[in-house]
Amino acid sequence: MIPDEYVTKLASFFKSVSEENRVRMIFALSKREMCVNDIAAALGISQSLVSHQLKLLKLEGQVKSRREGKNVYYSLDDQHVVDIFEEALKHIMHRMEEGNKS
């Protein structure tokens, strides 16, 4: 059994990435560092929505930022986030393929 502290942190991690736009942002940021304008354009959503979602991801330690002049650039804080998402995607694709065989 894992300690309660880890269970709480794990649940918090999954809660922080449980919104569709946040999932899209994580996949976008797994490719390269981006500013709010870039993310909004890539995802086809408003800059204010991007900013709000990035704030939540940053609070949970999923993304980090750096300032360059007037721009703030965001990137994933840890490669483990990408690894988790890639494994989850493989799992989902596998399950969907199995479902299509029925």
MARZA-535878 format. One record per residue (C-alpha): x, y, z; residue number from 1; residue in one letter. Coordinates in nm, 4 decimals. Example, Ala and Ser with C-alpha at 12.3 -4.5 7.8 and 13.67 -1.06 7.14 Angstrom:
        u        v        w  nr rest
   1.2300  -0.4500   0.7800   1    A
   1.3670  -0.1060   0.7140   2    S
This chain:
        u        v        w  nr rest
   0.0000   0.0000   0.0000   1    M
   0.1289   0.3465  -0.0788   2    I
   0.1304   0.6205   0.1866   3    P
  -0.1709   0.8530   0.2045   4    D
   0.0495   1.1521   0.1210   5    E
   0.1360   0.9959  -0.2164   6    Y
  -0.2259   0.9031  -0.2818   7    V
  -0.3256   1.2654  -0.2214   8    T
  -0.0510   1.3985  -0.4494   9    K
  -0.1362   1.1467  -0.7213  10    L
  -0.5047   1.2391  -0.7094  11    A
  -0.4095   1.6072  -0.7242  12    S
  -0.1914   1.5431  -1.0299  13    F
  -0.4699   1.3671  -1.2195  14    F
  -0.7207   1.6337  -1.1161  15    K
  -0.4882   1.9047  -1.2513  16    S
  -0.4771   1.7408  -1.5945  17    V
  -0.8400   1.6263  -1.6109  18    S
  -0.9713   1.9005  -1.8406  19    E
  -0.9597   1.8615  -2.2207  20    E
  -0.7918   2.1949  -2.2955  21    N
  -0.5243   2.1221  -2.0348  22    R
  -0.4606   1.7849  -2.1996  23    V
  -0.4227   1.9579  -2.5374  24    R
  -0.1884   2.2161  -2.3837  25    M
   0.0307   1.9479  -2.2331  26    I
   0.0623   1.7708  -2.5675  27    F
   0.1380   2.1048  -2.7400  28    A
   0.3982   2.1965  -2.4778  29    L
   0.5554   1.8528  -2.5082  30    S
   0.6698   1.9585  -2.8558  31    K
   0.8125   2.3002  -2.7748  32    R
   0.8078   2.6015  -2.5478  33    E
   0.5188   2.8368  -2.6304  34    M
   0.3716   3.1700  -2.5264  35    C
   0.0006   3.2221  -2.4547  36    V
  -0.0623   3.3560  -2.8070  37    N
   0.0995   3.0479  -2.9645  38    D
  -0.1013   2.8090  -2.7479  39    I
  -0.4278   2.9932  -2.8148  40    A
  -0.3663   2.9832  -3.1906  41    A
  -0.2627   2.6168  -3.1887  42    A
  -0.5660   2.5081  -2.9867  43    L
  -0.8185   2.7522  -3.1335  44    G
  -0.9215   2.8896  -2.7948  45    I
  -0.9098   3.2328  -2.6335  46    S
  -0.5984   3.3748  -2.4730  47    Q
  -0.7878   3.4276  -2.1475  48    S
  -0.8839   3.0589  -2.1352  49    L
  -0.5230   2.9599  -2.2056  50    V
  -0.3986   3.1907  -1.9291  51    S
  -0.6499   3.0498  -1.6813  52    H
  -0.5611   2.6889  -1.7606  53    Q
  -0.1865   2.7616  -1.7511  54    L
  -0.2269   2.9192  -1.4085  55    K
  -0.3828   2.5965  -1.2791  56    L
  -0.1151   2.3811  -1.4409  57    L
   0.1582   2.6038  -1.3007  58    K
   0.0128   2.5897  -0.9483  59    L
   0.0264   2.2104  -0.9642  60    E
   0.3841   2.2142  -1.0943  61    G
   0.3028   2.0753  -1.4389  62    Q
   0.4359   2.3763  -1.6310  63    V
   0.7010   2.6392  -1.5737  64    K
   0.7487   2.9806  -1.7298  65    S
   1.0244   3.2191  -1.8228  66    R
   1.0052   3.5806  -1.9279  67    R
   1.1775   3.7145  -2.2374  68    E
   1.1075   4.0839  -2.2832  69    G
   0.7298   4.1276  -2.2867  70    K
   0.6622   3.7605  -2.3594  71    N
   0.6214   3.4776  -2.1112  72    V
   0.7101   3.1350  -2.2463  73    Y
   0.5708   2.8148  -2.1009  74    Y
   0.7118   2.4648  -2.1061  75    S
   0.6509   2.1427  -1.9205  76    L
   0.8272   2.1308  -1.5882  77    D
   0.9084   1.7622  -1.6051  78    D
   0.9521   1.4989  -1.8769  79    Q
   0.7572   1.2567  -1.6571  80    H
   0.4361   1.4408  -1.7465  81    V
   0.4968   1.3666  -2.1158  82    V
   0.5768   1.0032  -2.0362  83    D
   0.2549   0.9622  -1.8366  84    I
   0.0467   1.1160  -2.1146  85    F
   0.2110   0.9067  -2.3855  86    E
   0.1501   0.5861  -2.1874  87    E
  -0.2111   0.6868  -2.1204  88    A
  -0.2620   0.7569  -2.4910  89    L
  -0.1165   0.4162  -2.5824  90    K
  -0.3541   0.2545  -2.3344  91    H
  -0.6558   0.4380  -2.4773  92    I
  -0.5600   0.3591  -2.8368  93    M
  -0.5115  -0.0081  -2.7469  94    H
  -0.8513  -0.0230  -2.5754  95    R
  -1.0194   0.1471  -2.8708  96    M
  -0.8570  -0.0958  -3.1158  97    E
  -0.9751  -0.3902  -2.9054  98    E
  -1.3256  -0.2442  -2.8997  99    G
  -1.3277  -0.2231  -3.2799 100    N
  -1.2426  -0.5942  -3.3072 101    K
  -1.5658  -0.6969  -3.1362 102    S
